């Protein structure tokens, strides 16, 4: 099984790369109503990021250093091996438990031979994998399918689909749009990345009811569109917008997406209240 720590690192790589490449949405309403200077997310700016000629990864390194999380490694690799490795805090990619998997992930084709010293006996047969944060890619596909149908737009506001969501212009939550949720710049933040919202662990709760619980119990920390922060909160709300816009349940939307992707042996855990940021199980082989 691919360890969760490796998948988390891969997910961070993709998200940091997206942060560097994507132009942030403009902010409505002028200056942020929040004056806390000690931000813990990554501040979004229209200003170009200076990248040294001798280090094409410097912008990625800066984004990692600006992010509040500590003690993790970011690794980018291809068939030729490791292209970028950055260790932040008290961690060593080489010396931790991840080391025994490093060669496996980067040089998987060689491991298909039983003569290889790191051959994995299960590499030729399908195994059920908890793909952790990689779930976000499939969930994002589901939401964008609803956008493609015309029922939902990236510029749509949360209050358009949730009657209990504030429209008060003095409340920054009224300015949250789908594009903020999908880019992790909604302004919502929790140190636990969303896991402390009680309904996130309640598989029998109605999905949109759980979105409302999030809305009523989690404070907005930043003006929407100004700060990037890695969290499960954003996709939870975005999924609720997809449900309300399409008129379909979250389970139907996810099952239709998996079927169209040909992922017939994959499924989301948590019944009618799945975690769009990390509850997908799928199968796969390395050979």
N, C-alpha and C positions, 0 to 999 in steps of 0.2 A: 504494500500500500504506500502511496506517496504521502509523506508526513504532512500534517497540517501546517507546520512551520515553514516548509518549503513553498507550499501553495500560497501562504500569506505573503511570503517574500515576492513571489511572482506577481501577485495581485498588486502589491505596492509599486512594483516596477512599472506596471502598465498605467496605474493611476498617476504616478508622478510624471511619467512621460506625457500623458494627456494634459496634465496641468501646465507643462512647459509649452506644449504645442498649441493649445487652444486659446483663442482670444476670448477673454471673459465678457459676459454680458454687461451692458451698461447698467448703472445703478439708478433706480428711480428714487425720487424724494430727496435728492441732495445729500447732505452729510449724514453719516450714521448717527442714530439717536443714542448709540452706546459709546460711552467715552472711556471704557476700560482699555488702557494702553497695553495691558499684559495679555495680548491675544495668544491663544495656544494653537490656533490653526495656521494655515499658510495664507498670508494676505494676498488677495488677488489685485493685480495692478495691470494697467494698460501699457506701462513703461516696458521697453524691451529689456530682456535679461542679458547682461554682458556675458559673453562666452569667450574664454581665452582661446587663441588660435591653437595652442598646444594641448588643450584639453576639451574635446568636444562634449564631455559629460559634465562640465562644470555647472551648467544650469540645473541638471538633475541633482548634483551634490548639494547645491544651495537649497533646493526645495526640501531635500531630506533634512538638512541641518535646521531649516526654519520650522520644521514640523515638530510638535511637542513630544511625540513618542520617542522613547529611548530604548536602548538595548535590542537592536535588530539589525539585520544585514539585508542589503539589496543586491541581487545578483541578476545580471543579464547575460544570457549565453546563446550560442547558436551551434551549428554542427562543428564549428572550428574550435569551440571551447568557450571559456569565460571571456566576455567582452568588457564587462564592467563589474566591479565588486567594491562595495562600500560598506564598512562596518561602523555603526554608530553606537556609542556607549560601551557598556561592559559586555561585549560579545565578540566571539571569534568564529567566523564561518568555518575555519579550518579545524579548530579544536573542539567544537561542540558535537553533539550527537548528529548534527546534519552532515558531518564530514563523510560518514559511511554511505550517505545517499548522493553526495555531490557527483561522483563519477557516474552513478546510475542514471541521474537525470540528464547529464550533458552528453554522455556517450552511450545512451540506451541501445543503439543498434548493435554495438559490440557485445552487449550483455545477452544477446539472443543465442549466442553460441555456448554450449555446455562446457567448452574447453576454456572459456574466459574465466579468469580468477575470481571475478565478481558476478558470475552468472547467478541469476535469481530464478529458482525453480518455477515460480508462479508467473514468469514473464510471458509465457506463451498461451495462457488461458485467461479468459475474462474474469475480473474480480470487481466486486462492488466497492466503489470508492466514494467516500465523503469528500467532495471537492471544495468544501469550505468557501472561501471568498471568491473562488472562480465562479460560483453561482451567479454573481453579479452580471456576468456577460450574458447568460441566458435570460435572466430577469430583465435586463435592459433591452434585449431583443423582443421580449414579449411586449414591453411598454411601447417600443417603437413600432411594433406591428399595429397597435391601436392608433398611433399617430398616422401611420401610413394609410389606415382605413378612412381617415378624415374625421373621426369622432373626437380626436384630441389633437391639440397643437402645443408646440414647445413653449409658446408665449402665454398659454392659458394659466390663469391664476387658480390657486387652491379653492378660493371662495366661490368660484364658478360652479364647482361640483359638490361642495360640502356646505349645506345650508347653515351649519353651526359655526363655520369658519368666519372670522371677523372680516368685515369690509371697511372698518374704521381706518381712514387714511393716517391717523396718528399712531396706529399699531403696525409696526413693520411686518407682522405676519400677513397683513393684507396684501403685501407686495411680493410674496413668494410665488414663483412661477415654476412650471414643470422643468424648464431648462435649469433652474437653480437646483432642483432636487437631483436631476440626473448628473449634474456636474459637481455635486457635493458642496455646493455653495449656498445652501438654503439659509444658513445662519444658525441652524440647530446644532447643538453640541452636548455630548455627555462623555465624561472621562471613561465610562464603561462601553462606549461606542453604541449604546442603545440597549445593552443587555439588562439594564436595571429597570426598564419599563415592564411592570408585572405582566401585562397581557402578551408580551412577546413569547412567553413560555406557556401560554394557554392555547392548546391546539384546538379546543372546542369553541373558542370565542369567534364571533363574526369578524371578518377581516377589517371591514370599514369601522366597526365599533372599536377595534384596537387602534386604528388610526386616530379616532376621536380621543381615546384615552391618552395617547401620546400628546395630542394637541393640548389637552387639558392639564397635563401633569409635567411636561417638559418646557422649560423656559427657552425662549429664543435668545441667543447670545449676541448675534451680530446682524447687521443690516444684510438682507438677502443680496447675494451677488458680490460680496466684498471679501469673504474669507472662505478658504477651502478647508474642509475637515473630514477626515475619514471616519465614517459612522454608518450604522445600519438604519439610522433614523430616516435619512433622505429617501431611500428606496421604499421604505414602508409606506410613506405618504404618496409617493409616485404611483405605487401599485394601487392604492385606493383611488387615485384619480383615474387610472385605467379601468378599474371596476365600474366606477360611476359613469364614466363616459361611454363605455361599451354596453352597459346593461348586462354584462356577463359576470359570473362569479370569478374570483381569483383562481380557483381550481380549474375552471373551464379554460380560462385564458392561458394558464401555464400548460395544461394538457394539450391544447391545440398547438401551442408553440413547439413543445417537445415532439409532437407527431410530425409537424411540418419540417422540423430539423432532422427527422429520422432517428431521434434518440428514443427508440421504442423500449429500451430497458432502463430508462432513467425516470426518476420521480423526485418530487419535492416532499420532504417530511412535514410534519405539523398539520396534517389534515387541512381544515378549512382556514387556518391562520398561518400559512407558511412564512418562513423568513426569507425574503427575497435577496438578502445579502449573504446568506450562507446556509441553506438547508437542502441543497441539491445532492442527490446520490446518482451516480452513473457507473457504467462499466467500461472497461478498457483493457487493452493488452499493450505491451511494450514491443512486441515482435510482429 
